[in-house]
């Protein structure tokens, strides 16, 4: 019954055990510019333009720690978070994806060419990334193209539905569905 709401420019609101708490840079959040939130093992991971801040849902407060370039992130600006197979995956604004197993175990991968990452999702412990080049599956440090974008049209992901269908929509107002089985 807990949930978190992010706002780009106004921090986060976290609802825990019947209490609604608002955090911004005046109350412990490293930045008001929040891009994404992921939840794993009673911790909220909050992606901002100043790195990833970790929030303890049991204590209902931000932890004093955050992940940034000193811990191994490629860029301070982290735009997408996804939980897959007990790990946090993140992307930066341009061409990097990373896996976070712990504060001391961050591994980064750069995409082969610079292409703005639009979204990140997972299904059956596989990572899918949408860019302006299309949709790709991330396998062992490289991307395998699944759907090629025409004329550099932005590809956006929707999450996978209960039947294993991945829905994507494009900048040219088209919706596509593909089975991941």
C-alpha positions in Angstrom: 0.0 0.0 0.0 3.0 2.3 -0.4 3.6 4.3 -3.4 5.8 7.2 -4.7 4.9 10.0 -7.1 7.7 11.9 -8.9 7.6 15.5 -10.2 10.2 17.1 -12.4 10.8 20.3 -10.6 8.9 19.6 -7.4 10.6 16.6 -5.8 8.7 13.4 -4.7 5.7 12.5 -2.6 5.9 9.1 -0.9 2.9 7.5 0.7 4.0 5.1 3.4 1.7 3.4 6.0 -1.0 6.0 5.6 1.3 9.0 5.8 2.0 11.2 2.8 5.5 12.7 2.9 6.8 15.3 0.5 10.6 15.6 -0.1 12.4 18.3 -2.1 15.8 19.8 -2.0 14.9 21.7 1.2 13.9 18.5 3.0 16.7 16.1 2.2 16.3 15.3 -1.6 19.5 16.0 -3.6 17.5 17.6 -6.4 13.9 18.6 -7.2 14.4 17.5 -10.8 13.3 13.8 -10.5 13.2 11.7 -13.7 12.2 8.2 -12.4 11.7 6.1 -9.3 12.3 2.3 -8.8 11.5 0.2 -5.7 13.7 -2.8 -4.6 14.1 -4.5 -1.2 12.2 -1.7 0.7 14.3 1.0 -0.9 13.2 3.6 -3.3 15.9 4.6 -5.9 15.2 8.2 -7.1 16.8 9.2 -10.4 17.7 12.9 -10.6 19.9 15.4 -12.4 22.3 15.0 -9.4 22.6 11.2 -9.4 20.5 8.5 -7.7 19.3 9.0 -4.2 18.3 6.1 -2.0 15.2 6.4 0.2 14.4 3.9 3.0 10.7 3.1 3.0 10.9 1.5 6.4 12.3 4.7 8.1 10.3 7.0 5.8 13.3 9.2 5.1 16.1 9.7 2.6 19.3 7.9 3.4 22.4 10.0 3.6 23.8 8.2 0.6 23.4 8.8 -3.0 25.0 7.3 -6.1 26.9 9.6 -8.4 30.0 9.7 -10.6 32.2 9.1 -7.6 30.5 5.8 -7.0 30.7 4.8 -10.6 27.8 6.3 -12.5 28.8 7.6 -15.9 26.8 10.8 -15.7 25.1 12.7 -12.9 21.9 12.9 -14.9 20.1 9.6 -14.6 16.9 9.5 -16.6 15.4 5.9 -16.3 15.4 3.2 -13.7 14.2 -0.4 -14.0 14.3 -3.3 -11.6 15.2 -6.6 -13.2 16.4 -9.9 -11.6 17.0 -8.2 -8.3 19.2 -5.4 -9.7 18.6 -1.8 -10.6 19.3 -0.7 -14.2 19.7 2.9 -15.1 20.3 5.0 -18.2 21.7 8.5 -18.6 20.5 11.1 -21.0 22.6 10.0 -24.0 24.1 6.6 -24.6 24.9 4.8 -21.3 23.2 2.1 -19.4 24.3 0.7 -16.1 23.6 -2.1 -13.7 23.6 -1.5 -9.9 24.0 -4.5 -7.7 25.1 -2.5 -4.7 26.7 0.9 -3.9 30.1 -0.7 -4.6 29.1 -2.8 -7.6 28.0 -0.6 -10.5 28.8 -1.7 -14.1 28.4 0.6 -17.0 27.9 -0.1 -20.7 28.1 2.5 -23.5 25.9 2.0 -26.5 27.8 1.6 -29.8 26.8 5.0 -31.1 25.3 8.1 -29.6 21.6 7.8 -29.7 19.3 9.4 -27.1 17.8 6.8 -24.9 14.0 7.3 -24.6 13.0 4.5 -22.3 14.0 1.3 -20.5 11.9 -1.7 -19.5 12.4 -5.3 -18.6 10.6 -8.6 -19.1 11.6 -12.1 -18.0 15.0 -10.6 -16.7 15.7 -9.1 -20.1 16.3 -5.4 -20.6 14.7 -3.5 -23.5 15.8 0.0 -24.6 14.1 2.4 -26.9 16.1 5.1 -28.7 15.6 7.2 -31.8 17.1 4.3 -33.7 14.4 1.9 -32.6 13.9 -0.8 -30.0 16.7 -3.1 -28.9 17.3 -5.9 -26.4 20.4 -5.4 -24.2 22.3 -8.7 -24.1 25.7 -9.2 -22.5 26.8 -5.6 -23.0 25.5 -5.0 -26.5 22.3 -4.1 -28.2 20.4 -6.5 -30.5 18.0 -4.5 -32.7 14.4 -5.7 -32.6 12.5 -2.8 -34.3 14.2 -0.3 -36.6 12.9 3.3 -36.5 12.3 4.9 -39.8 13.8 8.3 -40.4 15.0 8.7 -36.8 11.5 8.8 -35.4 11.3 8.6 -31.6 10.4 5.2 -30.2 8.7 5.1 -26.8 8.0 2.1 -24.6 5.0 1.1 -22.7 5.4 -1.6 -20.1 4.8 -5.2 -21.0 1.2 -6.4 -20.4 0.1 -9.5 -18.6 0.2 -11.6 -21.8 3.8 -10.8 -22.6 3.1 -8.2 -25.2 5.4 -5.2 -25.5 3.7 -2.0 -26.6 5.6 0.8 -28.3 4.4 4.1 -29.7 6.3 6.3 -32.1 6.7 10.0 -32.8 4.6 9.6 -35.9 1.5 8.6 -33.9 1.7 4.9 -34.4 1.2 2.1 -31.9 2.9 -1.3 -32.2 2.4 -4.5 -30.3 4.9 -7.3 -30.3 5.0 -10.6 -28.3 8.0 -11.2 -26.2 7.4 -15.0 -26.1 
